[in-house]
Amino acid sequence: MLTERELQLRNGKRIEQNQRRAGFPVHKSLDEFDYAFQTTISKREINSLLGFGFIDNREIVVFIGSPGAGKTHLAIGLGLRAIVAGYKVYFSTALTLIEVLELAELKEELKKKINQLLKFDLLIINK
């Protein structure tokens, strides 16, 4: 029982640490997403992504829609679930990512920065 409790604590700390490292701007769970409001995507379609085969197969998933459609909410929700499943996730806006890469290039550390990014299983790049 003590060993089981220790494993739960370690797993909880791992999840918490990886959520902080991911850099999510807010906490948005998939359970909070209103599929009735956003009818262009179904809960079944999102649930099909929760097997994370797209991560294992290094596939790209793109959410396209107008502002306020819930793209960021879905991306963060998937990212949080991926962390719980054991994946390492990185969240950034496209502009911030470009700035980080440009700065690394100016410091002649672009290859190092790209190698750091490659350590993540899932990169979420938001508008």
The first five atom37 places (N, CA, C, CB, O) and aatype in JSON, in Angstrom:
{
  "aatype": [12, 10, 16, 6, 1, 6, 10, 5, 10, 1, 2, 7, 11, 1, 9, 6, 5, 2, 5, 1, 1, 0, 7, 13, 14, 19, 8, 11, 15, 10, 3, 6, 13, 3, 18, 0, 13, 5, 16, 16, 9, 15, 11, 1, 6, 9, 2, 15, 10, 10, 7, 13, 7, 13, 9, 3, 2, 1, 6, 9, 19, 19, 13, 9, 7, 15, 14, 7, 0, 7, 11, 16, 8, 10, 0, 9, 7, 10, 7, 10, 1, 0, 9, 19, 0, 7, 18, 11, 19, 18, 13, 15, 16, 0, 10, 16, 10, 9, 6, 19, 10, 6, 10, 0, 6, 10, 11, 6, 6, 10, 11, 11, 11, 9, 2, 5, 10, 10, 11, 13, 3, 10, 10, 9, 9, 2, 11],
  "atom_mask": [
    [1, 1, 1, 1, 1],
    [1, 1, 1, 1, 1],
    [1, 1, 1, 1, 1],
    [1, 1, 1, 1, 1],
    [1, 1, 1, 1, 1],
    [1, 1, 1, 1, 1],
    [1, 1, 1, 1, 1],
    [1, 1, 1, 1, 1],
    [1, 1, 1, 1, 1],
    [1, 1, 1, 1, 1],
    [1, 1, 1, 1, 1],
    [1, 1, 1, 0, 1],
    [1, 1, 1, 1, 1],
    [1, 1, 1, 1, 1],
    [1, 1, 1, 1, 1],
    [1, 1, 1, 1, 1],
    [1, 1, 1, 1, 1],
    [1, 1, 1, 1, 1],
    [1, 1, 1, 1, 1],
    [1, 1, 1, 1, 1],
    [1, 1, 1, 1, 1],
    [1, 1, 1, 1, 1],
    [1, 1, 1, 0, 1],
    [1, 1, 1, 1, 1],
    [1, 1, 1, 1, 1],
    [1, 1, 1, 1, 1],
    [1, 1, 1, 1, 1],
    [1, 1, 1, 1, 1],
    [1, 1, 1, 1, 1],
    [1, 1, 1, 1, 1],
    [1, 1, 1, 1, 1],
    [1, 1, 1, 1, 1],
    [1, 1, 1, 1, 1],
    [1, 1, 1, 1, 1],
    [1, 1, 1, 1, 1],
    [1, 1, 1, 1, 1],
    [1, 1, 1, 1, 1],
    [1, 1, 1, 1, 1],
    [1, 1, 1, 1, 1],
    [1, 1, 1, 1, 1],
    [1, 1, 1, 1, 1],
    [1, 1, 1, 1, 1],
    [1, 1, 1, 1, 1],
    [1, 1, 1, 1, 1],
    [1, 1, 1, 1, 1],
    [1, 1, 1, 1, 1],
    [1, 1, 1, 1, 1],
    [1, 1, 1, 1, 1],
    [1, 1, 1, 1, 1],
    [1, 1, 1, 1, 1],
    [1, 1, 1, 0, 1],
    [1, 1, 1, 1, 1],
    [1, 1, 1, 0, 1],
    [1, 1, 1, 1, 1],
    [1, 1, 1, 1, 1],
    [1, 1, 1, 1, 1],
    [1, 1, 1, 1, 1],
    [1, 1, 1, 1, 1],
    [1, 1, 1, 1, 1],
    [1, 1, 1, 1, 1],
    [1, 1, 1, 1, 1],
    [1, 1, 1, 1, 1],
    [1, 1, 1, 1, 1],
    [1, 1, 1, 1, 1],
    [1, 1, 1, 0, 1],
    [1, 1, 1, 1, 1],
    [1, 1, 1, 1, 1],
    [1, 1, 1, 0, 1],
    [1, 1, 1, 1, 1],
    [1, 1, 1, 0, 1],
    [1, 1, 1, 1, 1],
    [1, 1, 1, 1, 1],
    [1, 1, 1, 1, 1],
    [1, 1, 1, 1, 1],
    [1, 1, 1, 1, 1],
    [1, 1, 1, 1, 1],
    [1, 1, 1, 0, 1],
    [1, 1, 1, 1, 1],
    [1, 1, 1, 0, 1],
    [1, 1, 1, 1, 1],
    [1, 1, 1, 1, 1],
    [1, 1, 1, 1, 1],
    [1, 1, 1, 1, 1],
    [1, 1, 1, 1, 1],
    [1, 1, 1, 1, 1],
    [1, 1, 1, 0, 1],
    [1, 1, 1, 1, 1],
    [1, 1, 1, 1, 1],
    [1, 1, 1, 1, 1],
    [1, 1, 1, 1, 1],
    [1, 1, 1, 1, 1],
    [1, 1, 1, 1, 1],
    [1, 1, 1, 1, 1],
    [1, 1, 1, 1, 1],
    [1, 1, 1, 1, 1],
    [1, 1, 1, 1, 1],
    [1, 1, 1, 1, 1],
    [1, 1, 1, 1, 1],
    [1, 1, 1, 1, 1],
    [1, 1, 1, 1, 1],
    [1, 1, 1, 1, 1],
    [1, 1, 1, 1, 1],
    [1, 1, 1, 1, 1],
    [1, 1, 1, 1, 1],
    [1, 1, 1, 1, 1],
    [1, 1, 1, 1, 1],
    [1, 1, 1, 1, 1],
    [1, 1, 1, 1, 1],
    [1, 1, 1, 1, 1],
    [1, 1, 1, 1, 1],
    [1, 1, 1, 1, 1],
    [1, 1, 1, 1, 1],
    [1, 1, 1, 1, 1],
    [1, 1, 1, 1, 1],
    [1, 1, 1, 1, 1],
    [1, 1, 1, 1, 1],
    [1, 1, 1, 1, 1],
    [1, 1, 1, 1, 1],
    [1, 1, 1, 1, 1],
    [1, 1, 1, 1, 1],
    [1, 1, 1, 1, 1],
    [1, 1, 1, 1, 1],
    [1, 1, 1, 1, 1],
    [1, 1, 1, 1, 1],
    [1, 1, 1, 1, 1],
    [1, 1, 1, 1, 1],
    [1, 1, 1, 1, 1]
  ],
  "atom_positions": [
    [[0.82, -1.17, 0.0], [0.0, 0.0, 0.0], [0.89, 1.27, 0.0], [-0.95, -0.02, 1.22], [0.58, 2.25, -0.67]],
    [[1.97, 1.22, 0.74], [2.9, 2.33, 0.81], [3.57, 2.57, -0.55], [3.97, 2.08, 1.88], [3.73, 3.71, -0.97]],
    [[3.94, 1.5, -1.21], [4.57, 1.6, -2.53], [3.58, 2.2, -3.53], [5.05, 0.21, -3.01], [3.96, 3.04, -4.35]],
    [[2.34, 1.77, -3.47], [1.32, 2.28, -4.37], [1.12, 3.78, -4.16], [-0.01, 1.52, -4.16], [0.99, 4.54, -5.11]],
    [[1.1, 4.19, -2.92], [0.95, 5.61, -2.58], [2.14, 6.42, -3.11], [0.81, 5.8, -1.04], [1.96, 7.51, -3.64]],
    [[3.33, 5.88, -2.98], [4.54, 6.55, -3.47], [4.48, 6.71, -4.99], [5.8, 5.77, -3.06], [4.85, 7.75, -5.52]],
    [[4.03, 5.67, -5.69], [3.9, 5.74, -7.15], [2.88, 6.8, -7.56], [3.51, 4.37, -7.72], [3.08, 7.52, -8.53]],
    [[1.78, 6.88, -6.82], [0.76, 7.9, -7.12], [1.33, 9.3, -6.92], [-0.47, 7.7, -6.22], [1.09, 10.19, -7.74]],
    [[2.08, 9.5, -5.85], [2.69, 10.81, -5.59], [3.68, 11.19, -6.68], [3.38, 10.81, -4.23], [3.7, 12.32, -7.16]],
    [[4.51, 10.24, -7.07], [5.5, 10.51, -8.13], [4.82, 10.82, -9.45], [6.44, 9.31, -8.3], [5.24, 11.73, -10.17]],
    [[3.78, 10.08, -9.77], [3.05, 10.32, -11.01], [2.39, 11.69, -10.97], [1.99, 9.22, -11.24], [2.4, 12.42, -11.97]],
    [[1.82, 12.05, -9.84], [1.21, 13.37, -9.7], [2.23, 14.48, -9.86], [0.0, 0.0, 0.0], [1.94, 15.49, -10.51]],
    [[3.41, 14.3, -9.29], [4.47, 15.31, -9.43], [4.94, 15.4, -10.88], [5.65, 14.97, -8.51], [5.21, 16.49, -11.38]],
    [[5.05, 14.24, -11.55], [5.47, 14.23, -12.96], [4.46, 15.0, -13.81], [5.61, 12.78, -13.48], [4.84, 15.81, -14.66]],
    [[3.19, 14.74, -13.58], [2.14, 15.43, -14.35], [2.19, 16.92, -14.09], [0.75, 14.87, -14.0], [2.14, 17.72, -15.02]],
    [[2.29, 17.3, -12.83], [2.34, 18.72, -12.46], [3.55, 19.41, -13.1], [2.38, 18.88, -10.93], [3.43, 20.51, -13.64]],
    [[4.7, 18.77, -13.01], [5.93, 19.34, -13.58], [5.83, 19.47, -15.1], [7.14, 18.46, -13.2], [6.23, 20.48, -15.66]],
    [[5.3, 18.45, -15.75], [5.19, 18.49, -17.21], [4.13, 19.5, -17.67], [4.84, 17.1, -17.75], [4.26, 20.07, -18.76]],
    [[3.1, 19.72, -16.87], [2.11, 20.75, -17.2], [2.74, 22.14, -17.12], [0.89, 20.66, -16.26], [2.49, 22.98, -17.98]],
    [[3.56, 22.38, -16.11], [4.26, 23.66, -15.99], [5.23, 23.83, -17.16], [5.01, 23.75, -14.64], [5.3, 24.9, -17.77]],
    [[5.98, 22.79, -17.46], [6.98, 22.84, -18.53], [6.31, 23.06, -19.9], [7.8, 21.53, -18.55], [6.91, 23.67, -20.79]],
    [[5.1, 22.58, -20.07], [4.4, 22.71, -21.35], [4.13, 24.18, -21.7], [3.08, 21.94, -21.32], [4.14, 24.55, -22.87]],
    [[3.9, 25.0, -20.68], [3.69, 26.42, -20.93], [2.28, 26.8, -21.36], [0.0, 0.0, 0.0], [2.1, 27.78, -22.08]],
    [[1.29, 26.04, -20.94], [-0.09, 26.39, -21.28], [-0.46, 27.74, -20.67], [-1.07, 25.3, -20.78], [-0.15, 27.99, -19.51]],
    [[-1.1, 28.61, -21.45], [-1.47, 29.92, -20.91], [-2.62, 29.84, -19.9], [-1.87, 30.86, -22.04], [-2.72, 30.66, -18.98]],
    [[-3.48, 28.86, -20.07], [-4.62, 28.62, -19.17], [-4.86, 27.12, -19.1], [-5.91, 29.38, -19.66], [-4.34, 26.35, -19.91]],
    [[-5.64, 26.71, -18.12], [-6.01, 25.29, -17.98], [-7.39, 25.11, -18.58], [-5.99, 24.84, -16.47], [-8.37, 25.65, -18.08]],
    [[-7.48, 24.34, -19.66], [-8.75, 24.06, -20.34], [-8.87, 22.56, -20.54], [-8.86, 24.82, -21.71], [-8.07, 21.96, -21.26]],
    [[-9.85, 21.96, -19.9], [-10.01, 20.51, -20.06], [-11.01, 20.2, -21.16], [-10.46, 19.87, -18.73], [-11.87, 21.01, -21.5]],
    [[-10.88, 19.01, -21.71], [-11.82, 18.58, -22.74], [-13.22, 18.39, -22.16], [-11.35, 17.28, -23.39], [-14.21, 18.53, -22.87]],
    [[-13.29, 18.08, -20.87], [-14.6, 17.89, -20.22], [-15.39, 19.2, -20.18], [-14.42, 17.35, -18.81], [-16.62, 19.17, -20.11]],
    [[-14.69, 20.33, -20.23], [-15.35, 21.64, -20.18], [-15.78, 22.14, -21.56], [-14.43, 22.65, -19.55], [-16.5, 23.14, -21.65]],
    [[-15.35, 21.47, -22.63], [-15.64, 21.96, -23.98], [-17.12, 21.77, -24.31], [-14.76, 21.23, -25.02], [-17.7, 20.71, -24.06]],
    [[-17.73, 22.81, -24.88], [-19.15, 22.79, -25.21], [-19.35, 22.36, -26.67], [-19.77, 24.18, -24.97], [-19.31, 23.18, -27.58]],
    [[-19.57, 21.08, -26.86], [-19.77, 20.55, -28.21], [-21.1, 20.99, -28.79], [-19.69, 19.03, -28.2], [-21.27, 20.99, -30.01]],
    [[-22.06, 21.36, -27.94], [-23.36, 21.84, -28.43], [-23.2, 23.21, -29.09], [-24.38, 21.91, -27.28], [-23.88, 23.51, -30.07]],
    [[-22.3, 24.03, -28.55], [-22.04, 25.35, -29.12], [-21.24, 25.25, -30.41], [-21.29, 26.24, -28.12], [-21.54, 25.94, -31.38]],
    [[-20.24, 24.38, -30.42], [-19.36, 24.23, -31.58], [-19.72, 22.93, -32.29], [-17.86, 24.24, -31.16], [-19.26, 21.85, -31.91]],
    [[-20.53, 23.05, -33.32], [-21.05, 21.86, -33.99], [-20.19, 21.38, -35.17], [-22.44, 22.12, -34.48], [-20.52, 20.39, -35.81]],
    [[-19.09, 22.08, -35.46], [-18.27, 21.67, -36.61], [-17.32, 20.53, -36.26], [-17.48, 22.85, -37.13], [-16.68, 19.96, -37.15]],
    [[-17.22, 20.19, -34.98], [-16.4, 19.06, -34.56], [-17.17, 18.29, -33.5], [-15.0, 19.54, -34.02], [-17.83, 18.88, -32.65]],
    [[-17.08, 16.99, -33.57], [-17.85, 16.17, -32.62], [-16.96, 15.63, -31.51], [-18.52, 15.0, -33.35], [-15.73, 15.55, -31.64]],
    [[-17.6, 15.27, -30.44], [-16.88, 14.67, -29.32], [-16.22, 13.37, -29.78], [-17.84, 14.4, -28.13], [-15.13, 13.04, -29.33]],
    [[-16.87, 12.65, -30.67], [-16.31, 11.4, -31.2], [-15.0, 11.66, -31.94], [-17.32, 10.72, -32.13], [-14.05, 10.88, -31.82]],
    [[-14.94, 12.75, -32.72], [-13.71, 13.08, -33.44], [-12.57, 13.4, -32.49], [-13.95, 14.27, -34.38], [-11.44, 12.96, -32.7]],
    [[-12.87, 14.16, -31.44], [-11.83, 14.48, -30.45], [-11.43, 13.23, -29.69], [-12.33, 15.57, -29.47], [-10.24, 13.0, -29.47]],
    [[-12.39, 12.42, -29.28], [-12.08, 11.18, -28.56], [-11.22, 10.24, -29.39], [-13.37, 10.47, -28.15], [-10.43, 9.48, -28.84]],
    [[-11.36, 10.29, -30.71], [-10.53, 9.43, -31.57], [-9.06, 9.84, -31.5], [-11.03, 9.49, -33.03], [-8.17, 9.03, -31.78]],
    [[-8.8, 11.09, -31.12], [-7.42, 11.55, -30.98], [-6.8, 11.14, -29.65], [-7.36, 13.05, -31.12], [-5.58, 11.19, -29.49]],
    [[-7.63, 10.73, -28.69], [-7.15, 10.43, -27.35], [-6.38, 9.11, -27.24], [-8.3, 10.4, -26.41], [-5.86, 8.8, -26.17]],
    [[-6.31, 8.35, -28.31], [-5.43, 7.18, -28.35], [-4.0, 7.61, -28.61], [0.0, 0.0, 0.0], [-3.06, 6.84, -28.43]],
    [[-3.84, 8.85, -29.05], [-2.55, 9.49, -29.3], [-1.73, 8.79, -30.38], [-1.75, 9.55, -28.04], [-0.5, 8.9, -30.4]],
    [[-2.4, 8.09, -31.26], [-1.71, 7.49, -32.4], [-1.07, 8.55, -33.27], [0.0, 0.0, 0.0], [-0.02, 8.32, -33.88]],
    [[-1.7, 9.73, -33.35], [-1.14, 10.81, -34.17], [0.22, 11.26, -33.62], [-2.11, 12.02, -34.21], [1.08, 11.69, -34.39]],
    [[0.42, 11.15, -32.31], [1.73, 11.49, -31.73], [2.74, 10.39, -32.07], [1.62, 11.69, -30.18], [3.84, 10.66, -32.55]],
    [[2.33, 9.16, -31.82], [3.23, 8.03, -32.08], [3.63, 7.94, -33.54], [2.57, 6.73, -31.65], [4.75, 7.54, -33.86]],
    [[2.71, 8.31, -34.44], [2.98, 8.26, -35.87], [3.55, 9.57, -36.42], [1.71, 7.92, -36.62], [3.78, 9.71, -37.62]],
    [[3.78, 10.52, -35.53], [4.33, 11.84, -35.89], [3.48, 12.51, -36.96], [5.78, 11.71, -36.39], [3.99, 13.04, -37.94]],
    [[2.16, 12.46, -36.76], [1.22, 13.09, -37.68], [0.87, 14.48, -37.17], [-0.05, 12.24, -37.85], [1.02, 14.79, -35.99]],
    [[0.4, 15.31, -38.08], [0.02, 16.68, -37.75], [-1.5, 16.75, -37.65], [0.55, 17.69, -38.82], [-2.22, 16.23, -38.51]],
    [[-1.97, 17.4, -36.61], [-3.39, 17.67, -36.44], [-3.55, 19.18, -36.47], [-3.96, 17.03, -35.11], [-2.86, 19.9, -35.74]],
    [[-4.47, 19.67, -37.3], [-4.69, 21.11, -37.42], [-6.15, 21.41, -37.12], [-4.29, 21.62, -38.83], [-7.05, 20.79, -37.68]],
    [[-6.37, 22.37, -36.24], [-7.72, 22.88, -35.97], [-7.86, 24.2, -36.71], [-7.99, 23.04, -34.42], [-7.08, 25.13, -36.49]],
    [[-8.86, 24.28, -37.57], [-9.1, 25.49, -38.36], [-10.5, 25.99, -38.03], [-8.94, 25.21, -39.89], [-11.45, 25.21, -37.96]],
    [[-10.62, 27.29, -37.84], [-11.92, 27.87, -37.58], [-11.8, 29.34, -37.24], [0.0, 0.0, 0.0], [-10.7, 29.88, -37.12]],
    [[-12.94, 29.96, -37.11], [-12.97, 31.39, -36.8], [-12.58, 31.63, -35.34], [-14.36, 31.98, -37.08], [-12.6, 30.7, -34.53]],
    [[-12.23, 32.87, -35.01], [-11.9, 33.18, -33.62], [-13.06, 32.83, -32.68], [-11.54, 34.67, -33.48], [-14.23, 33.08, -33.0]],
    [[-12.72, 32.27, -31.55], [-13.74, 31.9, -30.57], [-14.38, 30.55, -30.81], [0.0, 0.0, 0.0], [-15.33, 30.18, -30.11]],
    [[-13.88, 29.81, -31.78], [-14.47, 28.51, -32.12], [-14.06, 27.41, -31.14], [-14.06, 28.11, -33.52], [-14.71, 26.37, -31.07]],
    [[-12.99, 27.64, -30.37], [-12.56, 26.65, -29.4], [-11.32, 25.88, -29.79], [0.0, 0.0, 0.0], [-11.0, 24.85, -29.19]],
    [[-10.61, 26.36, -30.79], [-9.4, 25.66, -31.26], [-8.35, 25.56, -30.15], [-8.81, 26.38, -32.48], [-7.79, 24.49, -29.92]],
    [[-8.1, 26.67, -29.48], [-7.1, 26.68, -28.41], [-7.55, 25.8, -27.25], [-6.84, 28.12, -27.91], [-6.75, 25.07, -26.67]],
    [[-8.84, 25.87, -26.92], [-9.38, 25.04, -25.84], [-9.15, 23.56, -26.14], [-10.89, 25.31, -25.65], [-8.69, 22.81, -25.28]],
    [[-9.46, 23.15, -27.35], [-9.27, 21.74, -27.73], [-7.8, 21.35, -27.72], [-9.86, 21.48, -29.11], [-7.45, 20.27, -27.26]],
    [[-6.94, 22.23, -28.21], [-5.5, 21.93, -28.25], [-4.94, 21.77, -26.84], [-4.74, 23.03, -29.01], [-4.18, 20.84, -26.57]],
    [[-5.31, 22.69, -25.95], [-4.84, 22.6, -24.56], [-5.4, 21.35, -23.9], [-5.23, 23.86, -23.76], [-4.68, 20.63, -23.2]],
    [[-6.69, 21.09, -24.11], [-7.3, 19.89, -23.53], [-6.61, 18.61, -23.98], [0.0, 0.0, 0.0], [-6.36, 17.72, -23.17]],
    [[-6.3, 18.52, -25.27], [-5.57, 17.35, -25.79], [-4.16, 17.3, -25.19], [-5.49, 17.4, -27.33], [-3.67, 16.23, -24.84]],
    [[-3.53, 18.46, -25.09], [-2.19, 18.5, -24.51], [-2.17, 18.03, -23.06], [0.0, 0.0, 0.0], [-1.28, 17.28, -22.66]],
    [[-3.15, 18.46, -22.28], [-3.23, 18.03, -20.88], [-3.45, 16.52, -20.78], [-4.37, 18.77, -20.15], [-2.83, 15.85, -19.95]],
    [[-4.31, 16.0, -21.63], [-4.55, 14.55, -21.63], [-3.29, 13.79, -22.06], [-5.73, 14.19, -22.55], [-3.01, 12.71, -21.54]],
    [[-2.55, 14.35, -23.01], [-1.31, 13.71, -23.47], [-0.3, 13.64, -22.33], [-0.71, 14.48, -24.67], [0.4, 12.64, -22.18]],
    [[-0.22, 14.69, -21.53], [0.7, 14.69, -20.39], [0.32, 13.59, -19.41], [0.7, 16.06, -19.68], [1.19, 12.87, -18.93]],
    [[-0.95, 13.47, -19.11], [-1.41, 12.42, -18.19], [-1.07, 11.04, -18.75], [-2.93, 12.53, -17.94], [-0.76, 10.11, -18.0]],
    [[-1.13, 10.92, -20.09], [-0.81, 9.64, -20.74], [0.7, 9.37, -20.82], [-1.4, 9.61, -22.14], [1.12, 8.31, -21.26]],
    [[1.51, 10.35, -20.38], [2.95, 10.13, -20.34], [3.76, 10.83, -21.41], [0.0, 0.0, 0.0], [4.97, 10.64, -21.49]],
    [[3.12, 11.64, -22.23], [3.83, 12.36, -23.28], [4.33, 13.71, -22.76], [2.91, 12.57, -24.5], [3.78, 14.28, -21.82]],
    [[5.39, 14.2, -23.39], [5.92, 15.52, -23.08], [5.38, 16.51, -24.1], [7.49, 15.52, -23.07], [5.46, 16.28, -25.31]],
    [[4.83, 17.6, -23.61], [4.12, 18.56, -24.46], [4.72, 19.95, -24.33], [2.62, 18.59, -24.1], [5.15, 20.35, -23.24]],
    [[4.75, 20.68, -25.44], [5.22, 22.06, -25.46], [4.17, 22.9, -26.16], [6.61, 22.2, -26.16], [3.75, 22.58, -27.27]],
    [[3.73, 23.98, -25.52], [2.74, 24.89, -26.08], [3.4, 26.24, -26.33], [1.51, 25.04, -25.14], [4.11, 26.76, -25.47]],
    [[3.16, 26.81, -27.5], [3.67, 28.13, -27.81], [2.79, 28.77, -28.88], [5.13, 28.06, -28.29], [2.13, 28.08, -29.65]],
    [[2.78, 30.1, -28.9], [2.17, 30.76, -30.04], [3.18, 30.72, -31.18], [1.73, 32.24, -29.7], [4.38, 30.58, -30.94]],
    [[2.71, 30.84, -32.39], [3.6, 30.82, -33.54], [4.59, 31.98, -33.46], [2.8, 30.88, -34.86], [5.78, 31.82, -33.74]],
    [[4.08, 33.15, -33.08], [4.95, 34.33, -33.0], [6.06, 34.14, -31.96], [4.12, 35.56, -32.66], [7.22, 34.45, -32.23]],
    [[5.7, 33.65, -30.79], [6.69, 33.42, -29.74], [7.72, 32.39, -30.18], [6.02, 32.96, -28.45], [8.92, 32.57, -29.95]],
    [[7.27, 31.33, -30.82], [8.19, 30.29, -31.28], [9.18, 30.85, -32.31], [7.41, 29.11, -31.88], [10.37, 30.55, -32.26]],
    [[8.68, 31.66, -33.22], [9.56, 32.27, -34.22], [10.58, 33.18, -33.55], [8.73, 33.07, -35.26], [11.76, 33.16, -33.9]],
    [[10.12, 33.97, -32.58], [11.05, 34.86, -31.86], [12.12, 34.07, -31.12], [10.28, 35.74, -30.88], [13.29, 34.44, -31.13]],
    [[11.72, 32.97, -30.46], [12.67, 32.13, -29.74], [13.7, 31.54, -30.69], [11.93, 31.0, -28.99], [14.89, 31.51, -30.39]],
    [[13.25, 31.08, -31.84], [14.16, 30.49, -32.83], [15.08, 31.55, -33.44], [13.37, 29.77, -33.93], [16.26, 31.29, -33.67]],
    [[14.54, 32.73, -33.71], [15.38, 33.8, -34.25], [16.44, 34.22, -33.24], [14.52, 35.01, -34.64], [17.59, 34.46, -33.61]],
    [[16.07, 34.32, -31.99], [17.03, 34.68, -30.94], [18.11, 33.61, -30.82], [16.31, 34.86, -29.59], [19.3, 33.92, -30.68]],
    [[17.69, 32.36, -30.88], [18.67, 31.26, -30.82], [19.62, 31.33, -32.01], [17.96, 29.89, -30.8], [20.82, 31.06, -31.87]],
    [[19.09, 31.68, -33.16], [19.95, 31.79, -34.34], [20.96, 32.93, -34.16], [19.1, 32.03, -35.62], [22.13, 32.78, -34.51]],
    [[20.51, 34.05, -33.62], [21.43, 35.17, -33.39], [22.54, 34.8, -32.41], [20.66, 36.39, -32.85], [23.67, 35.27, -32.53]],
    [[22.2, 33.95, -31.44], [23.19, 33.5, -30.46], [23.99, 32.3, -30.96], [22.5, 33.15, -29.15], [24.82, 31.74, -30.25]],
    [[23.72, 31.92, -32.22], [24.34, 30.74, -32.82], [24.05, 29.47, -32.02], [25.85, 30.95, -32.94], [24.91, 28.61, -31.85]],
    [[22.81, 29.39, -31.52], [22.36, 28.23, -30.74], [21.09, 27.62, -31.32], [22.13, 28.64, -29.27], [20.32, 26.96, -30.61]],
    [[20.87, 27.83, -32.61], [19.64, 27.35, -33.23], [19.54, 25.83, -33.17], [19.57, 27.82, -34.68], [18.49, 25.28, -32.84]],
    [[20.62, 25.15, -33.5], [20.61, 23.69, -33.48], [20.3, 23.18, -32.07], [21.97, 23.13, -33.96], [19.54, 22.22, -31.92]],
    [[20.87, 23.81, -31.06], [20.62, 23.43, -29.67], [19.15, 23.61, -29.33], [21.5, 24.25, -28.72], [18.55, 22.75, -28.68]],
    [[18.56, 24.74, -29.75], [17.15, 25.02, -29.45], [16.24, 24.01, -30.16], [16.78, 26.46, -29.87], [15.28, 23.53, -29.57]],
    [[16.56, 23.71, -31.4], [15.75, 22.73, -32.14], [15.86, 21.36, -31.48], [16.21, 22.66, -33.62], [14.86, 20.65, -31.38]],
    [[17.04, 20.99, -31.03], [17.2, 19.71, -30.31], [16.39, 19.69, -29.02], [18.67, 19.46, -30.01], [15.86, 18.65, -28.64]],
    [[16.3, 20.83, -28.34], [15.47, 20.9, -27.13], [14.01, 20.68, -27.48], [15.65, 22.27, -26.42], [13.3, 19.97, -26.77]],
    [[13.56, 21.29, -28.56], [12.16, 21.13, -28.99], [11.86, 19.7, -29.43], [11.85, 22.09, -30.13], [10.75, 19.21, -29.24]],
    [[12.85, 19.05, -30.0], [12.66, 17.67, -30.47], [12.48, 16.68, -29.31], [13.83, 17.25, -31.33], [12.07, 15.54, -29.53]],
    [[12.8, 17.09, -28.1], [12.62, 16.22, -26.94], [11.15, 16.11, -26.53], [13.44, 16.74, -25.77], [10.78, 15.22, -25.77]],
    [[10.32, 17.02, -27.04], [8.89, 16.97, -26.76], [8.21, 16.03, -27.74], [8.27, 18.39, -26.83], [8.57, 15.95, -28.91]],
    [[7.21, 15.32, -27.23], [6.46, 14.4, -28.09], [5.39, 15.14, -28.89], [5.8, 13.3, -27.25], [5.04, 14.73, -29.99]],
    [[4.88, 16.23, -28.33], [3.78, 16.98, -28.94], [4.08, 18.46, -28.86], [2.43, 16.66, -28.27], [4.26, 19.01, -27.77]],
    [[4.14, 19.12, -30.02], [4.28, 20.57, -30.08], [2.93, 21.15, -30.46], [5.38, 21.01, -31.08], [2.36, 20.79, -31.49]],
    [[2.41, 22.03, -29.62], [1.16, 22.71, -29.93], [1.53, 24.14, -30.29], [0.13, 22.65, -28.72], [2.02, 24.9, -29.45]],
    [[1.28, 24.5, -31.53], [1.6, 25.85, -32.0], [0.29, 26.55, -32.27], [2.52, 25.83, -33.27], [-0.46, 26.17, -33.18]],
    [[0.02, 27.56, -31.49], [-1.25, 28.29, -31.54], [-1.07, 29.56, -32.37], [-1.75, 28.63, -30.11], [-0.02, 30.2, -32.32]],
    [[-2.06, 29.91, -33.11], [-2.07, 31.1, -33.96], [-0.91, 31.95, -33.7], [-3.3, 31.9, -33.78], [-0.76, 33.0, -34.33]]
  ]
}
